[in-house]
């Protein structure tokens, strides 16, 4: 087991440094990380500019993804495997991700801006999830937010700037301010469950529905 810094990445069947991926043909590569790697370090790919990956697969064994790990790296599709527990701040910010395939049922926290500024139409949920950070999914294409378990803290602006059409505010979760602000959906339907005493500040501020 170990921490992944800039080695032990398998791409097109070869063991290589992450920054060597650029020389292997951007946009046509499927990258696998796992098997012996338990943690991906903070800022792992921060020195790899203009990298374009068709598919990034985090395989069995990867338990945590550090802050800014893939921030700004072009990734079309992302697969998260069963051992993953935590996703750091800005981990996949501005990666232009269209699809996330989540196979983990033990994720406990998703950091601030973790998936902000992508093209996602859904969000990650599992029964163990306890925290969705501020701005975590800001500026994506998510259209529906419904009840997602109990006792989850959802940070400020977590789903702002999406295409939210349906929202359920439940007493089971703790909502921050401006969580769904600036939704661009044509029509917005919100359901507020009995027992909610206070709606957070600006929760639907700027919504056009």
VOBA-1610 file (N, C-alpha, C; in pm, whole numbers, padded with zeros to 5 digits, always signed):
BEGIN
Unk+00084-00119+00000Unk+00000+00000+00000Unk+00087+00124+00000Unk+00032+00236-00040Unk+00111+00358-00044Unk+00030+00477-00089Unk+00099+00589-00095Unk+00038+00713-00141Unk+00086+00743-00281Unk-00007+00777-00367Unk+00028+00806-00505Unk+00066+00953-00518Unk+00188+00977-00565Unk+00232+01114-00589Unk+00239+01139-00738Unk+00341+01085-00805Unk+00347+01106-00951Unk+00392+00980-01025Unk+00381+00864-00960Unk+00421+00740-01026Unk+00315+00633-01007Unk+00344+00515-01060Unk+00254+00401-01046Unk+00117+00422-01108Unk+00115+00495-01216Unk-00009+00510-01293Unk+00000+00415-01412Unk-00103+00336-01431Unk-00105+00246-01546Unk-00188+00307-01656Unk-00128+00327-01770Unk-00198+00384-01884Unk-00167+00300-02007Unk-00268+00262-02079Unk-00255+00177-02198Unk-00165+00056-02170Unk-00180-00002-02052Unk-00106-00123-02019Unk+00036-00101-01971Unk+00080+00024-01957Unk+00217+00051-01916Unk+00221+00120-01780Unk+00330+00096-01705Unk+00353+00168-01581Unk+00434+00292-01614Unk+00383+00410-01575Unk+00445+00533-01621Unk+00411+00648-01529Unk+00484+00757-01540Unk+00454+00878-01467Unk+00331+00944-01526Unk+00253+01011-01439Unk+00130+01073-01487Unk+00158+01178-01593Unk+00263+01257-01575Unk+00289+01363-01672Unk+00340+01310-01806Unk+00375+01181-01814Unk+00412+01122-01941Unk+00290+01089-02027Unk+00172+01095-01967Unk+00050+01066-02042Unk+00035+01161-02161Unk+00081+01283-02144Unk+00072+01382-02251Unk+00136+01330-02379Unk+00247+01259-02364Unk+00320+01209-02480Unk+00258+01083-02539Unk+00157+01028-02472Unk+00096+00904-02518Unk-00031+00926-02600Unk-00067+01050-02620Unk-00184+01076-02703Unk-00304+01123-02625Unk-00316+01250-02606Unk-00426+01306-02528Unk-00561+01270-02587Unk-00657+01246-02500Unk-00794+01224-02542Unk-00827+01081-02579Unk-00728+00995-02595Unk-00753+00857-02635Unk-00703+00757-02532Unk-00685+00802-02409Unk-00623+00717-02308Unk-00721+00686-02196Unk-00718+00561-02152Unk-00791+00519-02034Unk-00687+00493-01925Unk-00697+00566-01814Unk-00598+00560-01709Unk-00654+00486-01588Unk-00575+00390-01536Unk-00616+00314-01419Unk-00523+00347-01303Unk-00581+00371-01185Unk-00502+00392-01064Unk-00560+00302-00956Unk-00473+00220-00894Unk-00521+00132-00789Unk-00427+00017-00764Unk-00476-00086-00693Unk-00400-00206-00662Unk-00265-00172-00599Unk-00265-00152-00470Unk-00144-00114-00397Unk-00142+00032-00359Unk-00227+00112-00423Unk-00237+00255-00391Unk-00360+00277-00304Unk-00340+00337-00186Unk-00454+00363-00098Unk-00493+00510-00096Unk-00400+00599-00131Unk-00430+00743-00125Unk-00366+00815-00244Unk-00442+00907-00302Unk-00389+00994-00407Unk-00357+01128-00342Unk-00235+01171-00356Unk-00182+01285-00282Unk-00246+01418-00323Unk-00241+01517-00233Unk-00284+01653-00266Unk-00207+01704-00388Unk-00277+01768-00479Unk-00212+01830-00594Unk-00142+01731-00685Unk-00187+01608-00687Unk-00120+01502-00763Unk-00088+01541-00906Unk-00183+01597-00978Unk-00163+01627-01121Unk-00148+01776-01147Unk-00111+01853-01046Unk-00112+01999-01061Unk-00010+02051-01160Unk+00094+01976-01188Unk+00196+02021-01284Unk+00172+01968-01424Unk+00061+01899-01445Unk+00033+01840-01575Unk-00070+01924-01648Unk-00026+02021-01723Unk-00116+02110-01793Unk-00159+02051-01926Unk-00282+02083-01965Unk-00335+02045-02097Unk-00342+01893-02117Unk-00364+01818-02009Unk-00382+01675-02020Unk-00529+01646-02050Unk-00554+01557-02143Unk-00691+01522-02186Unk-00705+01371-02178Unk-00788+01322-02083Unk-00805+01180-02059Unk-00946+01138-02097Unk-00956+01030-02175Unk-01087+00980-02213Unk-01160+00919-02093Unk-01089+00842-02011Unk-01151+00776-01896Unk-01048+00756-01786Unk-01085+00797-01663Unk-01001+00777-01545Unk-01072+00679-01453Unk-01006+00568-01420Unk-01065+00464-01337Unk-00983+00451-01210Unk-01046+00480-01096Unk-00983+00458-00966Unk-01028+00322-00917Unk-00935+00228-00918Unk-00971+00089-00894Unk-00970+00054-00745Unk-00999-00073-00714Unk-01007-00121-00577Unk-00879-00090-00500Unk-00894-00036-00380Unk-00779-00004-00296Unk-00764+00144-00270Unk-00809+00230-00362Unk-00797+00374-00343Unk-00903+00420-00243Unk-00856+00467-00125Unk-00947+00505-00018Unk-00971+00655-00010Unk-00875+00735-00055Unk-00891+00880-00045Unk-00828+00951-00163Unk-00892+01062-00201Unk-00841+01148-00308Unk-00812+01283-00246Unk-00689+01332-00259Unk-00646+01453-00191Unk-00700+01581-00252Unk-00677+01690-00184Unk-00718+01821-00232Unk-00649+01854-00364Unk-00723+01909-00457Unk-00668+01953-00587Unk-00601+01841-00666Unk-00636+01718-00637Unk-00565+01605-00699Unk-00568+01609-00851Unk-00684+01636-00910Unk-00697+01640-01056Unk-00755+01773-01104Unk-00744+01873-01024Unk-00800+02005-01054Unk-00755+02053-01191Unk-00853+02077-01280Unk-00822+02133-01411Unk-00780+02032-01517Unk-00772+01905-01484Unk-00735+01802-01581Unk-00859+01761-01660Unk-00850+01760-01791Unk-00963+01724-01876Unk-00991+01574-01865Unk-01108+01539-01811Unk-01146+01399-01794Unk-01289+01382-01846Unk-01308+01295-01942Unk-01441+01276-01999Unk-01529+01194-01905Unk-01478+01081-01858Unk-01556+00992-01771Unk-01470+00948-01653Unk-01534+00937-01536Unk-01464+00902-01413Unk-01533+00784-01346Unk-01454+00683-01305Unk-01508+00568-01233Unk-01444+00561-01095Unk-01528+00556-00992Unk-01482+00546-00853Unk-01514+00407-00802Unk-01413+00338-00748Unk-01436+00200-00708Unk-01470+00188-00559Unk-01484+00064-00514Unk-01554+00031-00390Unk-01487+00076-00261Unk-01357+00101-00260Unk-01287+00132-00134Unk-01287+00280-00100Unk-01331+00365-00192Unk-01318+00509-00174Unk-01404+00560-00059Unk-01341+00642+00031Unk-01411+00697+00147Unk-01420+00849+00145Unk-01317+00917+00099Unk-01318+01064+00103Unk-01267+01123-00028Unk-01328+01236-00066Unk-01290+01310-00185Unk-01257+01452-00140Unk-01137+01498-00165Unk-01088+01624-00111Unk-01141+01748-00182Unk-01106+01863-00126Unk-01145+01991-00185Unk-01085+02006-00325Unk-01164+02055-00418Unk-01119+02081-00556Unk-01064+01956-00625Unk-01094+01838-00577Unk-01034+01717-00632Unk-01056+01702-00782Unk-01178+01732-00828Unk-01212+01722-00971Unk-01275+01852-01021Unk-01233+01962-00967Unk-01284+02092-01010Unk-01241+02121-01153Unk-01333+02170-01233Unk-01302+02218-01369Unk-01233+02112-01454Unk-01287+01990-01448Unk-01233+01881-01529Unk-01318+01850-01652Unk-01429+01920-01667Unk-01520+01899-01779Unk-01577+01757-01782Unk-01595+01697-01664Unk-01645+01560-01654Unk-01794+01556-01690Unk-01829+01461-01777Unk-01968+01443-01815Unk-02035+01330-01736Unk-01957+01228-01700Unk-02015+01111-01633Unk-01926+01063-01520Unk-01989+01037-01403Unk-01921+00973-01291Unk-01992+00842-01260Unk-01916+00733-01261Unk-01971+00601-01227Unk-01918+00564-01089Unk-02005+00569-00990Unk-01963+00546-00852Unk-01998+00405-00808Unk-01896+00329-00769Unk-01915+00193-00719Unk-01889+00183-00569Unk-01863+00296-00505Unk-01836+00295-00361Unk-01964+00321-00283Unk-01983+00244-00178Unk-02096+00263-00088Unk-02050+00304+00052Unk-01925+00354+00062Unk-01870+00392+00193Unk-01813+00534+00192Unk-01848+00615+00093Unk-01799+00753+00091Unk-01864+00831+00206Unk-01780+00901+00282Unk-01831+00979+00397Unk-01831+01129+00371Unk-01739+01178+00287Unk-01734+01322+00266Unk-01688+01357+00125Unk-01748+01463+00073Unk-01713+01520-00057Unk-01675+01665-00031Unk-01554+01703-00064Unk-01498+01831-00024Unk-01554+01952-00097Unk-01512+02069-00051Unk-01550+02195-00114Unk-01503+02196-00260Unk-01590+02238-00349Unk-01559+02249-00493Unk-01512+02115-00553Unk-01541+02004-00490Unk-01488+01875-00536Unk-01523+01844-00681Unk-01647+01872-00721Unk-01692+01845-00858Unk-01748+01971-00925Unk-01706+02085-00880Unk-01757+02211-00936Unk-01709+02229-01080Unk-01792+02300-01157Unk-01753+02342-01293Unk-01726+02224-01386Unk-01821+02130-01388Unk-01815+02018-01479Unk-01944+02012-01561Unk-01977+01893-01613Unk-02100+01877-01694Unk-02189+01767-01637Unk-02181+01744-01508Unk-02254+01633-01445Unk-02404+01658-01442Unk-02482+01552-01463Unk-02628+01563-01450Unk-02679+01487-01329Unk-02589+01433-01246Unk-02628+01371-01120Unk-02517+01388-01018Unk-02546+01350-00895Unk-02449+01365-00787Unk-02429+01230-00718Unk-02318+01220-00645Unk-02285+01095-00577Unk-02362+01085-00446Unk-02421+00969-00424Unk-02485+00944-00295Unk-02464+00799-00252Unk-02436+00781-00122Unk-02439+00649-00060Unk-02482+00667+00085Unk-02522+00561+00150Unk-02581+00569+00284Unk-02484+00624+00389Unk-02355+00612+00365Unk-02255+00658+00463Unk-02221+00805+00450Unk-02271+00872+00346Unk-02233+01011+00321Unk-02283+01103+00432Unk-02191+01185+00486Unk-02225+01276+00595Unk-02199+01422+00560Unk-02122+01450+00458Unk-02090+01589+00427Unk-02071+01611+00278Unk-02142+01711+00226Unk-02120+01762+00090Unk-02071+01905+00108Unk-01950+01934+00067Unk-01887+02061+00095Unk-01946+02179+00020Unk-01905+02297+00061Unk-01949+02420-00005Unk-01907+02419-00152Unk-02000+02458-00239Unk-01973+02468-00384Unk-01938+02333-00447Unk-01966+02223-00378Unk-01918+02092-00424Unk-01960+02057-00566Unk-02084+02090-00602Unk-02136+02059-00737Unk-02179+02185-00811Unk-02126+02296-00774Unk-02166+02422-00838Unk-02133+02422-00987Unk-02225+02479-01064Unk-02205+02493-01210Unk-02190+02359-01281Unk-02294+02277-01267Unk-02305+02154-01344Unk-02440+02154-01416Unk-02495+02036-01446Unk-02623+02026-01516Unk-02722+01940-01439Unk-02710+01936-01309Unk-02795+01854-01224Unk-02936+01913-01223Unk-03037+01826-01242Unk-03175+01875-01253Unk-03263+01839-01133Unk-03225+01738-01056Unk-03311+01693-00946Unk-03231+01674-00819Unk-03287+01724-00708Unk-03231+01697-00576Unk-03343+01647-00487Unk-03330+01522-00440Unk-03433+01464-00354Unk-03369+01420-00223Unk-03449+01360-00137Unk-03399+01313-00009Unk-03281+01218-00028Unk-03168+01247+00038Unk-03050+01163+00023Unk-02998+01117+00158Unk-03079+01042+00230Unk-03032+00989+00356Unk-03058+01085+00471Unk-02991+01062+00583Unk-03015+01141+00703Unk-02887+01202+00756Unk-02903+01315+00824Unk-02794+01380+00896Unk-02676+01413+00805Unk-02707+01463+00687Unk-02601+01505+00594Unk-02592+01658+00598Unk-02471+01708+00614Unk-02447+01851+00610Unk-02414+01892+00467Unk-02492+01984+00413Unk-02476+02029+00274Unk-02432+02174+00276Unk-02315+02202+00226Unk-02252+02333+00240Unk-02313+02442+00154Unk-02273+02566+00181Unk-02318+02682+00105Unk-02290+02663-00044Unk-02388+02701-00126Unk-02374+02698-00274Unk-02341+02558-00328Unk-02369+02454-00253Unk-02328+02319-00294Unk-02381+02280-00431Unk-02506+02321-00463Unk-02566+02286-00592Unk-02605+02411-00671Unk-02543+02520-00643Unk-02574+02646-00713Unk-02533+02638-00860Unk-02606+02713-00942Unk-02569+02722-01083Unk-02594+02597-01164Unk-02688+02513-01119Unk-02724+02393-01194Unk-02853+02417-01272Unk-02922+02310-01308Unk-03049+02319-01380Unk-03159+02253-01297Unk-03158+02283-01168Unk-03248+02218-01074Unk-03395+02246-01109Unk-03472+02140-01126Unk-03616+02149-01153Unk-03698+02100-01034Unk-03646+02004-00960Unk-03718+01947-00847Unk-03627+01940-00725Unk-03676+01994-00614Unk-03600+01998-00490Unk-03689+01953-00375Unk-03634+01871-00287Unk-03701+01837-00161Unk-03613+01881-00046Unk-03665+01971+00038Unk-03594+02013+00158Unk-03646+01930+00274Unk-03557+01855+00336Unk-03597+01763+00441Unk-03534+01798+00574Unk-03605+01769+00682Unk-03550+01789+00816Unk-03435+01693+00844Unk-03420+01591+00760Unk-03314+01492+00782Unk-03176+01546+00749Unk-03169+01657+00674Unk-03041+01711+00632Unk-03023+01855+00680Unk-02897+01898+00689Unk-02864+02033+00731Unk-02817+02111+00609Unk-02897+02209+00566Unk-02867+02283+00444Unk-02796+02414+00478Unk-02694+02446+00399Unk-02628+02575+00411Unk-02704+02683+00335Unk-02643+02798+00322Unk-02704+02911+00251Unk-02680+02900+00101Unk-02776+02950+00024Unk-02763+02961-00123Unk-02735+02825-00190Unk-02784+02718-00130Unk-02751+02584-00178Unk-02791+02563-00324Unk-02911+02612-00363Unk-02960+02591-00500Unk-02968+02723-00578Unk-02893+02821-00538Unk-02899+02953-00601Unk-02864+02947-00749Unk-02924+03037-00824Unk-02891+03058-00966Unk-02917+02936-01054Unk-03022+02861-01020Unk-03063+02752-01108Unk-03122+02809-01235Unk-03091+02747-01347Unk-03138+02798-01476Unk-03249+02712-01535Unk-03312+02628-01452Unk-03422+02544-01502Unk-03539+02630-01549Unk-03613+02580-01647Unk-03730+02652-01697Unk-03838+02656-01590Unk-03850+02548-01515Unk-03951+02541-01410Unk-03889+02479-01285Unk-03913+02541-01169Unk-03860+02490-01043Unk-03975+02452-00950Unk-03975+02327-00905Unk-04073+02279-00809Unk-04000+02241-00680Unk-04038+02304-00569Unk-03972+02277-00441Unk-04073+02220-00343Unk-04032+02115-00274Unk-04114+02054-00170Unk-04046+02074-00035Unk-04114+02138+00057Unk-04060+02162+00191Unk-04136+02073+00288Unk-04065+01979+00349Unk-04131+01882+00437Unk-04171+01945+00570Unk-04273+01888+00632Unk-04318+01933+00763Unk-04205+01923+00865Unk-04197+02022+00951Unk-04097+02019+01056Unk-03981+02114+01033Unk-03967+02164+00909Unk-03861+02262+00882Unk-03905+02397+00935Unk-03827+02449+01028Unk-03863+02575+01093Unk-03805+02696+01022Unk-03695+02679+00954Unk-03630+02792+00888Unk-03566+02747+00757Unk-03598+02817+00651Unk-03534+02792+00522Unk-03405+02873+00517Unk-03294+02813+00481Unk-03166+02884+00481Unk-03168+03008+00392Unk-03078+03100+00421Unk-03069+03224+00344Unk-03042+03196+00196Unk-03119+03261+00109Unk-03092+03259-00034Unk-03093+03123-00099Unk-03166+03027-00039Unk-03158+02890-00090Unk-03197+02880-00236Unk-03292+02966-00282Unk-03333+02968-00422Unk-03303+03102-00488Unk-03210+03174-00433Unk-03176+03308-00485Unk-03131+03301-00631Unk-03189+03385-00715Unk-03146+03395-00854Unk-03198+03286-00944Unk-03283+03197-00892Unk-03339+03090-00976Unk-03437+03150-01078Unk-03432+03100-01199Unk-03514+03159-01306Unk-03641+03079-01333Unk-03662+02965-01262Unk-03779+02883-01284Unk-03905+02944-01225
//
